[in-house]
Amino acid sequence: MRLIKSNTSIDFISYGKYAIIFSALLILMSFVSFSMEKLSFGVDFTGGVVVEVGYPDAVALDEVRGALDEGGYPGATVQHFGSSDAVMIRLASEEGAESSEVSTQVMQSLHADNSAAELRRVEFVGPQVGDELINKGGLALLYTVIAILIYVIVRFHWKLAAGAVAALVHDVLITLGVFSLFHLDFDLTVLAALLAVIGYSLNDTIVVFDRIRENFRRMRKATPVEVVNASINQTLSRTLMTSGTTILTLLALFFLGGEVIHGFATALLIGIFIGTYSSIFVASALALRLKITSQDLFPPKEEDAEKASRVTR
């Protein structure tokens, strides 16, 4: 199945200057949002209280949220836990408040609406644990990018590696900027989604780079711009097909997955849109600006050895 004809010849590189402006505006928006709003870290990072409540029958989450709003907890995160008669409530930590007092007040608010509510479990996440998670999460992202840089340098060339890493940083920054701008909760599921976005974006970029390397070998008389344009066009159908099917799955998670998976699905949706764009307009374009040539990918010694092996055959 092909969404796009195999003989497409879109001049993507000619739109490079517009892509640079667009990306620069998005990244600038992200930095401005970071400086003014910062990220809205969830309970996993900031610390807080997790309360698990059981009901004899299925309960609607809107009813639980309404009872908590009336009880003075409008910012609580409420989600089903395992089944429709069990609810998990996450509350941000308040200075001077103990978990036992918070859970008692929460249960009083819930009993005012439904006396059958039963407290099953209370957990407290301290701010020190939250700080440790932030540091380890940041290091996980950093180590991933460094490992990818080394991998692409070994497999291709440092000029392509620079393009791949620039695209990954571009995708992560813009995704985080959207979360900061719209005050979306950043928790461990969103961090996992960012790591998934890095893997997805890299996969798309590697497919294009593989085709660029093949075309540099086949299209001996073509310019680097012509090779890159041809490579992007040849992989465009595959890129759009992969992104489209993934987005359909994520839309189902976004609308039907419930609150527990909402942040994860949101981060992946943003990341895949941006990742598809960056694999076309950022990674390869930067390699061109660094003047990538066939000699970079196939040094003269390697080409001579290849010709000699053909002669012996």
C-alpha positions in Angstrom: 0.0 0.0 0.0 1.4 3.4 -1.0 0.1 6.7 0.2 2.4 8.6 -2.2 3.6 7.6 -5.7 7.0 6.1 -5.9 8.2 8.7 -8.4 7.6 11.8 -6.3 10.2 14.6 -6.7 9.3 17.2 -4.0 12.1 19.7 -3.5 12.2 19.5 0.3 15.5 21.2 0.6 14.2 24.3 -1.1 11.8 24.7 1.9 14.7 24.5 4.3 14.8 28.2 5.1 11.1 28.2 6.0 11.7 25.1 8.2 14.5 26.9 10.0 12.3 29.8 10.8 9.5 27.6 11.9 11.8 25.5 14.2 13.5 28.5 15.6 10.1 30.0 16.5 9.0 26.8 18.2 12.3 26.5 20.2 12.2 30.2 21.1 8.6 29.6 22.4 9.8 26.7 24.4 12.6 28.7 26.1 10.3 31.6 26.8 7.8 29.3 28.4 10.5 27.6 30.4 11.7 30.9 31.8 8.3 32.2 32.6 6.2 29.1 33.5 8.6 26.2 33.9 7.2 22.6 33.8 4.3 21.6 36.0 5.8 18.5 37.6 3.4 15.9 38.9 3.3 14.2 42.2 6.0 11.7 41.1 8.5 14.5 41.0 7.3 17.1 43.5 6.2 14.7 46.2 2.6 14.3 47.6 0.1 11.9 48.9 -1.4 8.9 47.0 -4.8 7.7 48.4 -6.5 4.5 47.1 -10.2 4.4 47.8 -12.6 1.5 47.2 -16.4 1.5 46.5 -18.9 -1.3 46.7 -20.0 -0.5 43.1 -18.6 1.3 40.0 -18.1 5.0 40.6 -17.9 7.8 38.1 -14.6 9.8 38.3 -16.6 13.1 37.9 -18.4 12.4 41.1 -15.2 11.8 43.0 -13.6 15.0 41.5 -16.7 17.0 42.5 -16.6 15.8 46.1 -12.9 16.6 46.3 -13.4 20.1 44.8 -16.0 20.8 47.5 -13.7 19.5 50.1 -10.9 21.9 49.1 -8.8 19.7 46.8 -9.5 21.1 43.3 -6.2 20.1 41.8 -6.4 16.4 42.7 -5.6 13.8 40.0 -8.3 11.1 40.0 -8.2 7.9 38.1 -9.6 4.3 38.2 -7.1 1.8 39.6 -7.5 -1.7 38.3 -11.3 -1.7 38.2 -14.2 0.8 38.0 -14.9 0.5 41.8 -11.4 1.4 42.8 -10.1 5.0 42.6 -6.6 6.4 43.0 -6.2 10.0 44.1 -3.0 11.9 43.8 -2.5 15.2 45.8 0.5 17.5 45.6 2.3 17.9 48.9 1.4 20.9 51.1 4.0 22.4 53.5 3.4 21.3 57.0 0.7 18.7 56.1 1.1 15.1 57.1 -0.1 12.2 55.0 -2.4 10.9 57.7 -4.2 14.3 58.1 -4.5 14.7 54.3 -6.0 11.2 53.9 -8.5 11.8 56.8 -9.7 15.1 55.2 -9.9 13.4 51.8 -12.1 10.6 53.2 -14.3 13.2 55.0 -14.9 14.9 51.6 -15.7 11.6 49.9 -18.0 10.4 52.7 -20.0 13.6 52.3 -20.9 12.5 48.8 -20.8 8.7 49.3 -20.7 7.1 52.8 -19.7 3.7 51.3 -16.2 5.0 50.3 -13.5 2.9 52.0 -9.8 3.8 52.5 -7.6 1.1 51.2 -4.1 2.6 51.0 -2.1 5.7 51.7 1.3 6.5 50.4 3.5 9.5 50.8 6.1 10.5 48.1 8.7 12.8 49.7 10.2 15.8 47.9 13.7 14.3 48.1 12.5 11.3 46.1 11.0 13.7 43.6 14.3 15.6 43.2 16.1 12.3 42.7 13.7 11.3 40.0 14.2 14.6 38.2 18.0 14.2 38.2 17.8 10.6 37.1 15.3 11.4 34.4 17.4 14.2 33.0 20.5 12.0 33.1 18.6 9.2 31.3 17.8 11.7 28.4 21.4 12.9 28.3 22.9 9.4 28.2 20.4 8.4 25.5 21.4 11.3 23.3 25.2 10.7 23.8 24.7 6.9 23.0 22.8 7.9 19.8 25.6 10.3 18.8 28.2 7.6 19.2 26.1 5.1 17.3 25.5 7.4 14.3 29.1 8.5 14.1 30.2 4.8 14.0 27.6 3.8 11.5 27.6 6.8 9.2 29.6 10.0 9.7 29.9 12.8 12.3 28.1 15.2 9.9 25.0 12.9 9.8 25.4 12.3 13.6 25.2 16.0 14.2 22.0 16.2 12.2 20.5 13.2 14.0 21.3 14.6 17.5 20.1 18.1 16.5 16.8 16.6 15.4 16.4 14.7 18.7 17.2 17.8 20.8 14.8 19.8 18.6 12.0 17.2 19.2 12.5 17.0 23.0 12.7 20.8 23.5 9.5 21.4 21.5 7.6 18.7 23.2 8.6 20.0 26.6 7.8 23.5 25.5 4.2 22.5 24.7 3.9 20.9 28.1 5.2 24.0 29.8 3.1 26.4 27.7 -0.2 24.6 28.3 0.6 23.7 32.0 0.3 20.0 31.3 1.4 17.7 34.2 4.9 16.3 33.7 5.2 12.9 35.4 7.0 9.6 35.0 4.7 8.5 32.1 5.6 11.6 30.2 9.3 11.0 30.8 8.9 7.5 29.4 7.1 9.0 26.4 10.0 11.4 25.7 12.4 8.5 25.6 10.0 6.7 23.2 9.9 9.9 21.1 13.7 9.8 20.9 13.7 6.2 19.7 10.9 6.9 17.2 12.5 10.0 15.7 15.9 8.3 15.5 14.3 5.3 13.6 12.8 7.7 11.0 16.1 9.5 10.7 18.2 6.4 10.3 15.9 5.1 7.5 16.5 8.4 5.6 20.3 8.3 6.3 20.5 4.7 5.0 18.9 5.8 1.8 21.2 8.8 1.5 24.2 6.5 1.8 22.8 4.2 -0.8 22.0 7.0 -3.2 25.5 8.6 -2.8 26.8 5.3 -4.1 24.3 5.0 -7.0 23.9 8.6 -8.0 27.6 9.4 -8.7 27.0 12.5 -10.8 24.2 14.0 -8.6 24.9 16.8 -6.2 24.4 16.3 -2.4 21.2 18.3 -2.5 19.8 16.1 -5.3 20.8 12.9 -3.4 19.2 14.1 -0.1 16.0 15.2 -1.9 15.8 11.9 -3.7 16.3 10.0 -0.5 13.6 11.8 1.4 11.1 11.3 -1.5 11.9 7.6 -1.7 11.3 7.1 2.0 8.4 9.5 2.3 5.6 6.9 1.8 7.1 4.7 4.5 7.5 7.6 6.9 3.9 8.8 6.5 2.5 5.3 6.7 4.4 4.6 10.0 3.5 7.9 11.5 -0.1 7.7 10.4 -0.7 4.2 11.9 1.1 5.2 15.2 -0.9 8.4 15.5 -4.2 6.5 15.0 -3.2 4.2 17.9 -2.2 7.2 20.1 -5.5 9.0 19.3 -7.4 5.9 20.7 -5.2 6.0 23.8 -5.7 9.8 24.2 -9.5 9.7 24.0 -10.2 6.3 25.5 -7.3 5.4 27.7 -8.3 7.5 30.7 -6.5 10.0 32.8 -3.7 7.6 33.8 -2.4 7.4 30.2 -3.4 10.9 29.0 -0.1 12.6 29.5 1.8 9.7 27.9 -0.4 9.8 24.8 -0.2 13.6 24.6 3.6 13.6 24.7 3.8 10.9 22.1 1.4 12.6 19.7 3.3 15.9 19.9 6.6 14.1 19.6 5.7 12.0 16.6 4.3 15.0 14.7 7.5 16.9 15.4 9.7 13.9 14.9 8.3 13.2 11.4 8.8 16.8 10.5 12.4 16.9 11.9 13.5 13.7 10.1 12.6 15.4 6.8 13.5 19.0 7.4 16.1 19.1 10.3 18.4 16.1 10.3 19.3 15.9 6.6 19.2 19.7 6.1 21.9 20.2 8.9 24.1 17.5 7.3 23.9 19.4 4.0 24.9 22.6 5.7 27.9 20.8 7.1 28.7 19.9 3.4 28.2 16.1 3.5 29.6 14.4 0.4 30.1 10.9 -0.9 33.7 11.1 0.1 32.7 11.4 3.7 30.6 8.2 3.6 32.9 6.3 1.2 36.5 7.3 1.6 38.7 6.8 -1.4 40.5 3.8 0.1 37.2 2.1 0.7 36.1 2.8 -2.9 39.4 1.4 -4.3 39.0 -1.7 -2.3 35.4 -2.1 -3.6 36.5 -1.7 -7.2 39.4 -4.2 -6.7 37.0 -6.8 -5.3 34.7 -6.4 -8.3 37.7 -6.9 -10.7 38.7 -10.2 -8.9 35.2 -11.5 -9.3 
